[in-house]
Amino acid sequence: MSSTRRSVALLGATGSIGTQTLDVLRREPDAFELVAIAGGRRLGELAAIAEEFHVRRVGIASEEDRETLSELLGPRVELVVGSSGLSELAQSADIVVNAVMGFAGLPVTMATLESGRRLALANKESLIAAAPLVAQARATPGASVLPIDSEHCAIHQCLASSNSSSGYPDVRRLLLTASGGPFRGWPKERLATASRDDALRHPTWSMGPKITIDSSTLMNKGLEVLEASALFGIEVGRVDVVVHPQSIVHSMVEFVDGSVVAQLSRPDMRLPIAYCLGLPERLDHAWGAIDFTQPLALSFEAPDYESFPALELAYAAARRGGAAPAWLSAANEVAVEAFLAGRISWPRIVATVAAVMDQYIDDPLASLSDLLENDATARRLAHGILEE
Ligand SMILES: NC(=O)c1ccc[n+]([C@@H]2O[C@H](COP(=O)([O-])OP(=O)(O)OC[C@H]3O[C@@H](n4cnc5c(N)ncnc54)[C@H](OP(=O)(O)O)[C@@H]3O)[C@@H](O)[C@H]2O)c1
């Protein structure tokens, strides 16, 4: 590794991506210094991370928790609260890891890019909802986005084989791989009976609850189609989904001459996290390394668009552009929350999103206030539909 120690802000430190990022940082104390963290409700965990890494700046979601956390942290730690706190922390390090869940991660994405820093992005929801605004913010000198999402991290690596750095005319299509989730192959009638526990049982990845449910509906893959298009500036017509149950090939790029470049590893999120922290160098830890002396079967199949309508909803939102992806993502967050709370059945998650999208009226999404308004409208509509 290079001799300069780079500072890291880890926002969403107590979650699945957060704890795996900490694992990477523990192995590289000479390369990185953790200077800021933020979390939501798991205050004890947050305080323990601050103590272990000697972090002096901590963010929390709610003013209500200030007193409890202040007591846990002691007087030497500066505490910031809410979305303005997240924005402040995002301007305090060389590299900002956005591991917050959902639309709440938006201030991190915007503040990191607008202040010209490296954004290691796990929080796909902010990029999807704010794509036109993020595109402007990425033009800030020094700003860059590196994707932690394993599929997009794979594509980032595969695109190094392209002769072009924008528009990618030599790329025929991006092939996003999908495990298929816990319900791959389930007939429609059985899907109607899927329980919360069934949906939380992902076959290959251990992740936070929201993304795990999104994987069960394939909404996660739909969101990733939008994410890939926004990240790489490639229209969704050139982004395809391929089901690959083993989660070994993390995604592929097909070039115009028919050549396909893929990235492979065992499923381990520490690999893409380390890639995003280390670039332009690679960190020397064999996370996810494959033992090719052992049998390895790789299979691929087409997604079942009929049983998993979330995929087509995402493509439709991408084609409409503007605020449509923000509506899709907001309505989905509301529906997933209701499912996790046991208030609705599994099929109602995507049915709710579809009903919200039926009411979408084109909006080009010109500003942040416009986005916040659209997000609030989509959420209000989703809540209304859930109460019917
Ligand atoms: N997990 C994966 O393998 C994976 C893979 C690819 C992409 N991603 C993406 O990465 C993001 C995080 O996913 P995850 O699975 O790590 O989720 P998670 O386990 O639920 O963790 C979410 C984190 O966000 C924090 N948080 C929530 N609301 C917050 C707020 N208002 N302010 C500050 N912090 C807040 C949570 O804090 P508390 O827990 O303390 O409340 C927690 O630290 C998502 O966008 C997901 O789509 C995840």
The ligand as an SDF file (V2000), in Angstrom:
LIG
                    3D

 48 52  0  0  0  0  0  0  0  0999 V2000
  -25.4860   -5.9410    3.0320 N   0  0  0  0  0  0  0  0  0  0  0  0
  -24.9880   -6.1520    1.8440 C   0  0  0  0  0  0  0  0  0  0  0  0
  -24.3340   -7.1690    1.6040 O   0  0  0  0  0  0  0  0  0  0  0  0
  -25.1890   -5.1380    0.7570 C   0  0  0  0  0  0  0  0  0  0  0  0
  -24.7470   -5.4150   -0.5420 C   0  0  0  0  0  0  0  0  0  0  0  0
  -24.8750   -4.4610   -1.5220 C   0  0  0  0  0  0  0  0  0  0  0  0
  -25.4640   -3.2350   -1.2380 C   0  0  0  0  0  0  0  0  0  0  0  0
  -25.9130   -2.9720    0.0180 N   0  0  0  0  0  0  0  0  0  0  0  0
  -26.5450   -1.6830    0.2840 C   0  0  0  0  0  0  0  0  0  0  0  0
  -25.8710   -1.0710    1.3870 O   0  0  0  0  0  0  0  0  0  0  0  0
  -26.7820   -0.3020    2.1620 C   0  0  0  0  0  0  0  0  0  0  0  0
  -26.7300   -0.8040    3.6050 C   0  0  0  0  0  0  0  0  0  0  0  0
  -27.1800   -2.1520    3.6120 O   0  0  0  0  0  0  0  0  0  0  0  0
  -26.9810   -3.1050    4.8730 P   0  0  0  0  0  0  0  0  0  0  0  0
  -27.3770   -4.4520    4.4160 O   0  0  0  0  0  0  0  0  0  0  0  0
  -25.6220   -2.8810    5.4690 O   0  0  0  0  0  0  0  0  0  0  0  0
  -28.1230   -2.5210    5.8290 O   0  0  0  0  0  0  0  0  0  0  0  0
  -28.2670   -2.6610    7.4130 P   0  0  0  0  0  0  0  0  0  0  0  0
  -27.5530   -3.8570    7.9060 O   0  0  0  0  0  0  0  0  0  0  0  0
  -29.7140   -2.5030    7.7080 O   0  0  0  0  0  0  0  0  0  0  0  0
  -27.4800   -1.3720    7.9440 O   0  0  0  0  0  0  0  0  0  0  0  0
  -27.9300   -0.0770    7.6880 C   0  0  0  0  0  0  0  0  0  0  0  0
  -27.0840    0.9400    8.4350 C   0  0  0  0  0  0  0  0  0  0  0  0
  -27.6390    2.2440    8.2400 O   0  0  0  0  0  0  0  0  0  0  0  0
  -27.8050    2.8490    9.5240 C   0  0  0  0  0  0  0  0  0  0  0  0
  -28.8530    3.8390    9.4190 N   0  0  0  0  0  0  0  0  0  0  0  0
  -30.1570    3.6450    9.0950 C   0  0  0  0  0  0  0  0  0  0  0  0
  -30.8110    4.8160    9.0710 N   0  0  0  0  0  0  0  0  0  0  0  0
  -29.8890    5.7740    9.4060 C   0  0  0  0  0  0  0  0  0  0  0  0
  -29.9360    7.1770    9.5490 C   0  0  0  0  0  0  0  0  0  0  0  0
  -31.0780    7.8590    9.3700 N   0  0  0  0  0  0  0  0  0  0  0  0
  -28.8000    7.8460    9.8710 N   0  0  0  0  0  0  0  0  0  0  0  0
  -27.6440    7.1610   10.0690 C   0  0  0  0  0  0  0  0  0  0  0  0
  -27.5310    5.8280    9.9370 N   0  0  0  0  0  0  0  0  0  0  0  0
  -28.6430    5.1540    9.6130 C   0  0  0  0  0  0  0  0  0  0  0  0
  -28.1080    1.6810   10.4540 C   0  0  0  0  0  0  0  0  0  0  0  0
  -27.9430    2.0480   11.7920 O   0  0  0  0  0  0  0  0  0  0  0  0
  -28.6050    1.1730   13.0170 P   0  0  0  0  0  0  0  0  0  0  0  0
  -28.4800   -0.2490   12.6320 O   0  0  0  0  0  0  0  0  0  0  0  0
  -27.7440    1.5620   14.1700 O   0  0  0  0  0  0  0  0  0  0  0  0
  -30.0250    1.6100   13.1650 O   0  0  0  0  0  0  0  0  0  0  0  0
  -27.0420    0.7080    9.9420 C   0  0  0  0  0  0  0  0  0  0  0  0
  -25.7700    1.0780   10.4230 O   0  0  0  0  0  0  0  0  0  0  0  0
  -28.1620   -0.4760    1.5020 C   0  0  0  0  0  0  0  0  0  0  0  0
  -28.3860    0.5960    0.6400 O   0  0  0  0  0  0  0  0  0  0  0  0
  -28.0060   -1.7610    0.6970 C   0  0  0  0  0  0  0  0  0  0  0  0
  -28.8440   -1.8000   -0.4340 O   0  0  0  0  0  0  0  0  0  0  0  0
  -25.8010   -3.8980    1.0060 C   0  0  0  0  0  0  0  0  0  0  0  0
  1  2  1  0
  2  3  2  0
  2  4  1  0
  4  5  1  0
  4 48  2  0
  5  6  2  0
  6  7  1  0
  7  8  2  0
  8  9  1  0
  8 48  1  0
  9 10  1  0
  9 46  1  0
 10 11  1  0
 11 12  1  0
 11 44  1  0
 12 13  1  0
 13 14  1  0
 14 15  2  0
 14 16  1  0
 14 17  1  0
 17 18  1  0
 18 19  2  0
 18 20  1  0
 18 21  1  0
 21 22  1  0
 22 23  1  0
 23 24  1  0
 23 42  1  0
 24 25  1  0
 25 26  1  0
 25 36  1  0
 26 27  1  0
 26 35  1  0
 27 28  2  0
 28 29  1  0
 29 30  1  0
 29 35  2  0
 30 31  1  0
 30 32  2  0
 32 33  1  0
 33 34  2  0
 34 35  1  0
 36 37  1  0
 36 42  1  0
 37 38  1  0
 38 39  2  0
 38 40  1  0
 38 41  1  0
 42 43  1  0
 44 45  1  0
 44 46  1  0
 46 47  1  0
M  CHG  2   8   1  16  -1
M  END
$$$$
